[in-house]
Amino acid sequence: MTEPESMAIYNFTLMHDFRLVIAFHTQGQEIYWQFQDFNPPMSFEIGQKFEAASGYKLAETPYNSSFAGYKDWFIQNYNRPGYTVEAGLGENPLPISQFDEIYKDNIGILILGAVL
């Protein structure tokens, strides 16, 4: 919690009672759903719905990608589902030409996340 944007997300989360969180990153067309041995109720099942809606692969979080993300903190502290969606493919920053495809792939995740 050293950066202003991290503190803003932290405080915003404390002020709300989120059922789940979704963090969007770029690179890989995968959905990471767990953190270490934490397995909040319905995490995997919701992740499967996100996978079906997007075509992205539901995957375990790589060890070297753990410990620093918002979803990891949320899962650990709230015992509720959290996801990191790795959108798009290519070198970062991804080209704006991928926007329409990324939007199409992820709109279902956003809608499901809002209603679940």
NUZA-151261 format. One record per residue (C-alpha): x, y, z; residue number from 1; residue in three letters. Coordinates in Angstrom, 2 decimals. Layout:
BEGIN
<atom X="X" Y="Y" Z="Z" i="NUM" aa="ALA"/>
...
This chain:
BEGIN
<atom X="0.00" Y="0.00" Z="0.00" i="1" aa="MET"/>
<atom X="2.72" Y="2.43" Z="-0.95" i="2" aa="THR"/>
<atom X="1.15" Y="4.05" Z="-4.02" i="3" aa="GLU"/>
<atom X="-1.80" Y="6.48" Z="-4.03" i="4" aa="PRO"/>
<atom X="-3.79" Y="4.33" Z="-6.46" i="5" aa="GLU"/>
<atom X="-3.29" Y="1.26" Z="-4.25" i="6" aa="SER"/>
<atom X="-4.54" Y="3.18" Z="-1.23" i="7" aa="MET"/>
<atom X="-7.53" Y="4.43" Z="-3.24" i="8" aa="ALA"/>
<atom X="-8.56" Y="0.88" Z="-4.21" i="9" aa="ILE"/>
<atom X="-7.92" Y="-0.35" Z="-0.66" i="10" aa="TYR"/>
<atom X="-10.09" Y="2.38" Z="0.89" i="11" aa="ASN"/>
<atom X="-12.78" Y="1.96" Z="-1.77" i="12" aa="PHE"/>
<atom X="-12.95" Y="-1.77" Z="-1.00" i="13" aa="THR"/>
<atom X="-13.19" Y="-1.13" Z="2.75" i="14" aa="LEU"/>
<atom X="-16.17" Y="1.16" Z="2.16" i="15" aa="MET"/>
<atom X="-18.12" Y="-1.44" Z="0.17" i="16" aa="HIS"/>
<atom X="-19.32" Y="-4.97" Z="0.74" i="17" aa="ASP"/>
<atom X="-18.23" Y="-6.57" Z="-2.53" i="18" aa="PHE"/>
<atom X="-19.34" Y="-10.15" Z="-3.20" i="19" aa="ARG"/>
<atom X="-16.37" Y="-10.62" Z="-5.55" i="20" aa="LEU"/>
<atom X="-13.70" Y="-8.60" Z="-7.32" i="21" aa="VAL"/>
<atom X="-12.27" Y="-8.68" Z="-10.82" i="22" aa="ILE"/>
<atom X="-8.91" Y="-7.13" Z="-11.65" i="23" aa="ALA"/>
<atom X="-8.10" Y="-6.67" Z="-15.33" i="24" aa="PHE"/>
<atom X="-4.53" Y="-6.96" Z="-16.56" i="25" aa="HIS"/>
<atom X="-3.16" Y="-7.58" Z="-20.03" i="26" aa="THR"/>
<atom X="-1.34" Y="-10.59" Z="-21.32" i="27" aa="GLN"/>
<atom X="-2.41" Y="-14.16" Z="-21.78" i="28" aa="GLY"/>
<atom X="-6.18" Y="-14.58" Z="-22.19" i="29" aa="GLN"/>
<atom X="-6.40" Y="-16.38" Z="-18.85" i="30" aa="GLU"/>
<atom X="-8.45" Y="-15.99" Z="-15.69" i="31" aa="ILE"/>
<atom X="-6.69" Y="-16.54" Z="-12.36" i="32" aa="TYR"/>
<atom X="-9.10" Y="-17.52" Z="-9.65" i="33" aa="TRP"/>
<atom X="-7.30" Y="-18.63" Z="-6.49" i="34" aa="GLN"/>
<atom X="-4.61" Y="-17.44" Z="-4.11" i="35" aa="PHE"/>
<atom X="-2.34" Y="-20.04" Z="-2.49" i="36" aa="GLN"/>
<atom X="-4.59" Y="-22.48" Z="-0.58" i="37" aa="ASP"/>
<atom X="-7.48" Y="-20.05" Z="-0.19" i="38" aa="PHE"/>
<atom X="-10.60" Y="-21.35" Z="-1.91" i="39" aa="ASN"/>
<atom X="-13.58" Y="-19.11" Z="-1.10" i="40" aa="PRO"/>
<atom X="-17.01" Y="-20.66" Z="-1.68" i="41" aa="PRO"/>
<atom X="-18.07" Y="-20.74" Z="-5.34" i="42" aa="MET"/>
<atom X="-14.73" Y="-19.33" Z="-6.60" i="43" aa="SER"/>
<atom X="-14.04" Y="-22.11" Z="-9.05" i="44" aa="PHE"/>
<atom X="-17.66" Y="-22.39" Z="-10.21" i="45" aa="GLU"/>
<atom X="-17.91" Y="-18.65" Z="-10.90" i="46" aa="ILE"/>
<atom X="-14.56" Y="-18.84" Z="-12.67" i="47" aa="GLY"/>
<atom X="-15.95" Y="-21.57" Z="-14.92" i="48" aa="GLN"/>
<atom X="-18.82" Y="-19.24" Z="-15.87" i="49" aa="LYS"/>
<atom X="-16.31" Y="-16.49" Z="-16.68" i="50" aa="PHE"/>
<atom X="-14.33" Y="-18.97" Z="-18.76" i="51" aa="GLU"/>
<atom X="-17.43" Y="-19.96" Z="-20.75" i="52" aa="ALA"/>
<atom X="-18.46" Y="-16.34" Z="-21.28" i="53" aa="ALA"/>
<atom X="-15.04" Y="-15.16" Z="-22.47" i="54" aa="SER"/>
<atom X="-13.30" Y="-18.11" Z="-24.06" i="55" aa="GLY"/>
<atom X="-10.33" Y="-17.40" Z="-21.79" i="56" aa="TYR"/>
<atom X="-8.73" Y="-20.29" Z="-19.92" i="57" aa="LYS"/>
<atom X="-9.48" Y="-20.63" Z="-16.20" i="58" aa="LEU"/>
<atom X="-6.05" Y="-21.20" Z="-14.68" i="59" aa="ALA"/>
<atom X="-4.36" Y="-21.45" Z="-11.34" i="60" aa="GLU"/>
<atom X="-2.40" Y="-18.36" Z="-10.43" i="61" aa="THR"/>
<atom X="1.28" Y="-18.88" Z="-11.22" i="62" aa="PRO"/>
<atom X="3.37" Y="-18.75" Z="-8.07" i="63" aa="TYR"/>
<atom X="5.51" Y="-15.90" Z="-9.39" i="64" aa="ASN"/>
<atom X="2.34" Y="-13.85" Z="-10.01" i="65" aa="SER"/>
<atom X="1.03" Y="-14.21" Z="-6.46" i="66" aa="SER"/>
<atom X="1.46" Y="-12.04" Z="-3.39" i="67" aa="PHE"/>
<atom X="1.18" Y="-8.63" Z="-5.00" i="68" aa="ALA"/>
<atom X="-2.26" Y="-8.43" Z="-6.53" i="69" aa="GLY"/>
<atom X="-5.54" Y="-6.91" Z="-5.49" i="70" aa="TYR"/>
<atom X="-7.43" Y="-10.17" Z="-5.95" i="71" aa="LYS"/>
<atom X="-4.92" Y="-12.01" Z="-3.73" i="72" aa="ASP"/>
<atom X="-5.37" Y="-9.45" Z="-0.96" i="73" aa="TRP"/>
<atom X="-9.17" Y="-9.54" Z="-1.35" i="74" aa="PHE"/>
<atom X="-9.37" Y="-13.36" Z="-1.25" i="75" aa="ILE"/>
<atom X="-7.08" Y="-13.55" Z="1.78" i="76" aa="GLN"/>
<atom X="-8.84" Y="-10.83" Z="3.76" i="77" aa="ASN"/>
<atom X="-12.49" Y="-11.40" Z="2.80" i="78" aa="TYR"/>
<atom X="-12.62" Y="-15.13" Z="1.91" i="79" aa="ASN"/>
<atom X="-14.68" Y="-14.19" Z="-1.14" i="80" aa="ARG"/>
<atom X="-14.03" Y="-14.86" Z="-4.83" i="81" aa="PRO"/>
<atom X="-11.47" Y="-12.74" Z="-6.63" i="82" aa="GLY"/>
<atom X="-10.23" Y="-12.92" Z="-10.19" i="83" aa="TYR"/>
<atom X="-7.45" Y="-11.52" Z="-12.31" i="84" aa="THR"/>
<atom X="-8.38" Y="-11.47" Z="-15.98" i="85" aa="VAL"/>
<atom X="-5.35" Y="-11.39" Z="-18.25" i="86" aa="GLU"/>
<atom X="-6.87" Y="-9.86" Z="-21.38" i="87" aa="ALA"/>
<atom X="-5.36" Y="-9.82" Z="-24.85" i="88" aa="GLY"/>
<atom X="-2.15" Y="-11.17" Z="-26.31" i="89" aa="LEU"/>
<atom X="1.08" Y="-9.61" Z="-27.52" i="90" aa="GLY"/>
<atom X="3.64" Y="-7.15" Z="-26.25" i="91" aa="GLU"/>
<atom X="2.63" Y="-4.58" Z="-23.66" i="92" aa="ASN"/>
<atom X="1.29" Y="-2.10" Z="-24.07" i="93" aa="PRO"/>
<atom X="-1.19" Y="-3.92" Z="-26.25" i="94" aa="LEU"/>
<atom X="-2.17" Y="-2.11" Z="-29.43" i="95" aa="PRO"/>
<atom X="-5.46" Y="-0.23" Z="-29.43" i="96" aa="ILE"/>
<atom X="-6.43" Y="-2.39" Z="-32.40" i="97" aa="SER"/>
<atom X="-7.13" Y="-5.21" Z="-29.89" i="98" aa="GLN"/>
<atom X="-9.68" Y="-3.16" Z="-27.97" i="99" aa="PHE"/>
<atom X="-12.80" Y="-4.39" Z="-29.79" i="100" aa="ASP"/>
<atom X="-11.79" Y="-8.04" Z="-29.40" i="101" aa="GLU"/>
<atom X="-10.86" Y="-7.62" Z="-25.73" i="102" aa="ILE"/>
<atom X="-14.16" Y="-5.84" Z="-25.07" i="103" aa="TYR"/>
<atom X="-16.13" Y="-8.59" Z="-26.84" i="104" aa="LYS"/>
<atom X="-14.26" Y="-11.28" Z="-24.89" i="105" aa="ASP"/>
<atom X="-14.78" Y="-9.62" Z="-21.52" i="106" aa="ASN"/>
<atom X="-18.23" Y="-8.01" Z="-21.58" i="107" aa="ILE"/>
<atom X="-19.77" Y="-11.32" Z="-20.44" i="108" aa="GLY"/>
<atom X="-17.43" Y="-11.44" Z="-17.44" i="109" aa="ILE"/>
<atom X="-18.42" Y="-7.90" Z="-16.47" i="110" aa="LEU"/>
<atom X="-22.14" Y="-8.66" Z="-16.75" i="111" aa="ILE"/>
<atom X="-21.87" Y="-11.94" Z="-14.84" i="112" aa="LEU"/>
<atom X="-19.71" Y="-10.31" Z="-12.18" i="113" aa="GLY"/>
<atom X="-22.38" Y="-7.67" Z="-11.65" i="114" aa="ALA"/>
<atom X="-25.25" Y="-10.13" Z="-11.23" i="115" aa="VAL"/>
<atom X="-23.67" Y="-13.05" Z="-9.38" i="116" aa="LEU"/>
